[in-house]
Amino acid sequence: MTNILEVENLSKSFGGIKANNNISFKASSGEIIGIIGPNGAGKSTLFDLITGYTKPDTGGVKFNGKSILNLRPDLISSLGIGRTFQKLKPFLDQTLLENVMIGALATGINLNQARDKALEMIDFVDLIDKRHHFAKELSTGQRKRLELARAMATEPKLLMMDEVTGGVDQKTVPGLVELIKKLNKLGVTILTIEHNMRVIMDISHKILALDQGKKIVFDKPKNVQLNEKVIDAYLGGVNATTS
């Protein structure tokens, strides 16, 4: 498989705290890469470094073989990297259709094309009946789907999702999991931060485990699950809280 993303020795410190410490990994086209670790492990910082929201102290990031280091987030998005956030950021006083059209318009298409693309993505995430509802009227689970629709409207080759199942009720989780798999079947490479261990073990082809800013292991789920360093760092505690 071709490497769509290459992260090379990324490091970032905030004061005396090393949020990321020489992190390296590669994602092949079509893979789902799960990123796990306890709070403060450096997961969201890693996403910020890859997508240009934060500049690394050292290291590099390549997308489709070309460096994207120090590019603005909007330019990185235009290359084919989409992202959702742990803290949901819909435009609350706009409709679902308007929210997703904003993502579509970022690709340079006209209003009619953006509307068609937005409707396609809203239908894809099973919210077509709420397309004219305001975002503030949605449940947390529905807002997660809206975020995915807006990100997908930018036509990403790589989609980075920050805790897509976080903060939703257990009945909502299976539907979100199926949506992730559905996206992947379209050929979208996915990086996903996730605290729900059942979810991450189910969907991931490989898992990157972090602790205190360092990479513990990058391997297949079954090997990560049995890794003593992973277990010692956090796995038991996470299982206890998500079971």
Number of C-alpha atoms within 10 A of each C-alpha: 8 11 15 19 22 20 20 16 16 21 23 23 15 9 7 6 11 16 21 27 22 16 21 18 15 16 22 16 18 20 22 25 26 27 25 26 25 17 13 13 20 25 25 20 21 22 20 16 24 28 25 20 16 16 19 22 14 13 18 20 24 17 20 16 12 11 14 19 18 17 15 14 19 14 13 18 23 15 18 16 25 26 23 22 17 16 12 14 13 19 15 14 13 15 19 30 27 22 22 31 25 19 22 27 19 16 16 12 12 11 13 11 14 24 19 14 25 29 21 17 25 25 15 17 22 17 20 17 9 17 20 13 17 18 23 15 14 16 11 17 20 19 21 27 23 28 25 28 30 27 24 29 25 28 21 19 20 27 25 24 26 22 20 27 24 18 14 15 10 11 9 14 18 12 15 21 16 12 17 20 16 14 17 18 12 10 13 21 24 28 23 27 26 22 24 18 17 12 16 22 18 12 20 20 17 22 26 25 26 26 23 19 24 19 19 19 17 19 16 16 20 12 13 21 17 11 15 12 15 19 14 10 16 17 22 11 12 16 13 8 10 11 8
